[in-house]
Amino acid sequence: MERLVDLLNEYESKYNRRAFIKEDPICVPHRFDKKQDIEIAGFIAAIFAWGLRKTIINKSSDFLSRMGESPHEFILNHSPEERLVFSDFVHRTFQPVDAYTFVEFLQNHYRKYDSLEMAFTQHLSPGDESVKDALSQFHMYFLNTSGAMKRTMKHVATPARKSTCKRLNMFLRWMVRKDDRGVDFGLWKDISPTQLCIPLDVHVERVARNLHLLKRKSIDWQSVMEIMDELKKIDSRDPVKYDFALFGMSLEGRF
């Protein structure tokens, strides 16, 4: 156990630093200063976060550039006709119709609430072990707020369908975690770092298995919780900081 802790701390320290930002999708929200702009940019970058990191950054930048200097101002004030600025936007399976729906969701939400945090915390209690229920309810909230078609909802994962919810968990890490390293934003206060969950994909899964943090054969929500149980034994207050370590080891091909 001591060797594992030392290894995780070594890689967490190596990758949880500002030099990490420029080549990671988190660089996209770091271009903004206004809270709501950071939220919107982070949400889009996280939703687009599958595939090569360079492509994710470029596509997120393209999407946001179509909103002008302030994504929040565009979201609040644009007309349905102005959504046609996304008429030729494509990122893998994310098509213009999905872009229209996401922008409509954001507009409907921000015209009612000052922060995107409310979309995740409406059904979260301080005593909840994790953000599982919050993510499930966010899925339904997105559907009800946007009137999304089934094809668009595949971009909004939910634990209710056993998804690992990798992209949403990554977004929540960005918004909730706060330390003195300058990577994560720590903007949101109503979700505890102890409730966050690891953004699990096939790369992090491989490292987790090699470190004996995961034994479950499937990659699903239960796998996420199994890893979290192990990480909480090491740091119960901020277990998701080890996302930096697991990702860093996968990036280096350590396992």
C-alpha atoms as one frame of an Amber mdcrd trajectory, in Angstrom:
protein
   0.000   0.000   0.000   2.792   2.427   0.870   4.401   1.915  -2.540   1.061
   2.548  -4.259   0.485   5.744  -2.276   3.954   7.033  -3.135   3.413   6.290
  -6.832   0.020   7.991  -6.935   1.327  11.045  -5.089   4.334  11.239  -7.381
   2.210  11.318 -10.536  -0.463  13.557  -9.023   2.208  16.125  -8.248   3.727
  15.729 -11.722   0.500  16.350 -13.651  -1.501  18.576 -11.305   0.356  21.714
 -12.300  -0.204  24.664 -14.623   2.175  23.309 -17.275  -0.352  20.506 -17.791
  -3.104  22.914 -18.849  -1.998  23.948 -22.342  -2.223  20.464 -23.886  -5.386
  19.359 -22.068  -9.035  20.240 -22.822  -9.143  22.174 -19.541  -7.177  24.866
 -21.375 -10.434  25.861 -23.102 -12.272  27.189 -20.006  -8.966  28.655 -18.762
  -9.220  31.222 -21.565 -12.078  32.929 -19.742 -12.404  34.924 -16.517 -16.159
  35.289 -15.991 -17.661  32.455 -13.973 -20.471  31.666 -16.418 -18.109  31.761
 -19.417 -15.839  29.278 -17.632 -18.805  27.009 -16.887 -20.086  27.032 -20.467
 -16.625  26.582 -22.005 -15.837  23.786 -19.555 -19.135  22.043 -20.188 -18.657
  22.086 -23.956 -15.006  20.980 -23.740 -15.977  18.109 -21.447 -18.870  16.987
 -23.665 -16.494  16.929 -26.654 -13.811  15.051 -24.706 -13.456  11.848 -26.618
 -10.722  11.217 -29.148  -7.411  13.047 -29.482  -6.873  15.879 -27.026  -5.699
  18.224 -29.787  -8.894  17.611 -31.738 -11.025  18.114 -28.627  -9.363  21.474
 -27.976  -9.722  22.590 -31.598 -13.364  21.572 -31.867 -14.271  23.145 -28.534
 -12.515  26.347 -29.579 -14.377  26.350 -32.895 -17.742  25.859 -31.166 -17.137
  28.633 -28.643 -15.724  31.070 -31.194 -19.108  31.049 -32.935 -20.599  32.630
 -29.806 -18.306  35.651 -29.853 -16.233  36.980 -26.967 -18.627  35.912 -24.192
 -20.391  32.538 -24.421 -22.647  33.572 -21.541 -23.847  36.740 -23.296 -24.538
  34.768 -26.460 -26.407  32.066 -24.555 -28.613  34.600 -22.765 -29.425  36.856
 -25.692 -29.278  34.917 -28.964 -32.378  34.254 -31.042 -33.324  30.821 -32.395
 -32.244  32.025 -35.844 -28.787  32.865 -34.529 -28.308  29.223 -33.603 -27.800
  28.604 -37.307 -24.203  29.678 -36.705 -23.761  26.007 -35.753 -25.388  24.696
 -38.956 -22.135  23.189 -40.219 -20.591  22.196 -36.888 -19.642  18.531 -36.543
 -17.493  16.708 -34.008 -17.532  12.960 -34.515 -21.166  11.959 -33.832 -22.061
  15.434 -32.504 -24.076  17.046 -35.298 -25.696  20.506 -35.824 -28.996  19.284
 -34.368 -27.132  18.368 -31.188 -25.476  21.788 -31.103 -28.867  23.504 -31.395
 -30.189  21.401 -28.517 -27.238  22.058 -26.226 -27.429  25.787 -26.860 -31.185
  25.751 -26.210 -30.631  23.871 -22.953 -28.022  26.384 -21.818 -30.234  29.338
 -22.726 -33.252  27.960 -20.886 -31.117  27.205 -17.848 -29.186  30.481 -17.626
 -32.326  32.562 -18.105 -33.518  30.987 -14.856 -30.314  30.418 -12.869 -27.082
  32.339 -12.438 -24.862  29.256 -12.502 -24.780  25.850 -14.167 -24.107  24.396
 -10.730 -27.840  24.430 -10.029 -28.385  21.921 -12.834 -26.359  19.375 -10.868
 -27.230  20.195  -7.259 -31.027  20.376  -7.350 -31.192  16.737  -6.283 -27.899
  16.422  -4.395 -27.825  16.140  -0.616 -24.773  16.833   1.589 -24.980  13.272
   2.875 -24.856  11.646  -0.565 -21.857   9.369  -0.962 -21.283  10.430  -4.555
 -22.710  12.497  -7.407 -24.521   9.445  -8.778 -28.044  10.752  -8.160 -27.030
  14.250  -9.227 -25.846  12.917 -12.589 -28.985  10.840 -13.072 -31.170  13.851
 -12.336 -29.041  16.087 -14.570 -29.753  13.706 -17.443 -33.493  14.133 -16.887
 -33.158  17.878 -16.323 -31.297  18.269 -19.626 -34.011  16.301 -21.414 -36.856
  18.295 -19.871 -35.144  21.664 -20.300 -34.135  21.183 -23.926 -36.707  18.793
 -25.358 -33.779  16.821 -26.732 -34.296  13.995 -29.164 -33.006  10.530 -28.337
 -29.960  10.959 -30.597 -28.789  14.013 -28.616 -29.277  12.374 -25.224 -26.494
   9.896 -25.994 -24.142  12.830 -25.359 -25.491  13.229 -21.792 -24.572  10.078
 -19.890 -26.344   8.764 -16.816 -25.452   6.210 -14.110 -29.033   4.953 -14.448
 -27.854   3.248 -17.640 -24.639   2.083 -15.950 -22.477   4.580 -17.844 -19.194
   5.632 -16.255 -20.188   9.244 -17.092 -16.548   9.999 -17.818 -17.114  13.388
 -19.459 -19.534  14.731 -16.848 -17.333  13.514 -14.002 -14.395  15.318 -15.597
 -16.434  18.524 -15.867 -17.438  18.288 -12.214 -13.807  17.780 -11.202 -12.878
  20.977 -13.046 -15.647  22.997 -11.412 -15.464  21.621  -7.851 -11.870  20.729
  -6.934  -9.716  23.523  -5.554  -6.096  23.508  -4.471  -3.073  25.759  -4.926
  -1.943  24.187  -8.220  -4.083  26.343 -10.528  -5.511  23.586 -12.740  -9.025
  22.918 -11.435 -11.226  25.966 -10.860 -13.005  25.280  -7.566 -15.902  27.556
  -8.568 -18.697  25.429  -7.134 -19.260  25.085  -3.399 -22.399  22.941  -3.064
 -20.725  19.738  -4.237 -18.095  18.296  -1.929 -14.792  17.026  -3.339 -15.524
  13.815  -1.435 -18.583  13.260  -3.657 -16.689  13.562  -6.940 -16.006  10.463
  -9.029 -13.098   9.480 -11.240 -13.501  10.145 -14.988 -13.127   6.531 -16.098
 -12.240   5.575 -19.664 -10.350   2.618 -21.145  -6.964   4.245 -20.513  -7.572
   5.003 -16.846  -9.194   1.583 -16.493  -6.009  -0.128 -17.683  -3.884   1.709
 -15.128  -6.398   1.116 -12.339  -6.384  -2.620 -13.006  -2.610  -2.791 -12.986
  -2.531  -0.941  -9.680  -5.175  -3.322  -8.273  -7.618  -0.465  -7.762 -10.160
  -2.239  -9.965 -11.057  -5.932 -10.135 -14.511  -5.724 -11.704 -14.474  -7.054
 -15.275 -16.995  -4.614 -16.693 -16.419  -0.892 -17.282 -19.526   0.692 -15.808
 -20.697   2.864 -12.931 -19.925   0.133 -10.396 -16.343   0.139 -11.665 -16.160
   3.855 -10.947 -17.382   3.283  -7.408 -14.943   0.426  -6.859 -12.020   2.653
  -7.800 -13.377   5.463  -5.626 -13.610   3.149  -2.624  -9.910   2.397  -3.001
  -8.862   6.014  -3.579 -10.817   7.172  -0.528  -8.708   4.841   1.593  -5.718
   6.930   0.520  -7.276  10.409   0.660 -10.849  10.592   1.923 -11.119  14.375
   1.533  -9.911  14.747  -2.069  -9.745  11.318  -3.717 -10.301  12.556  -7.282
  -6.998  14.414  -7.266  -5.594  11.013  -8.238  -7.272  11.392 -11.610  -4.124
  13.339 -12.476  -2.000  10.340 -11.486  -4.001   7.675 -13.312  -4.290   9.811
 -16.434  -0.601  10.723 -16.296   0.459   7.089 -16.062  -1.796   6.162 -18.990
  -0.345   9.036 -21.018   3.180   7.813 -20.390   2.272   4.182 -21.054   3.420
   3.307 -17.545   1.077   0.330 -17.562
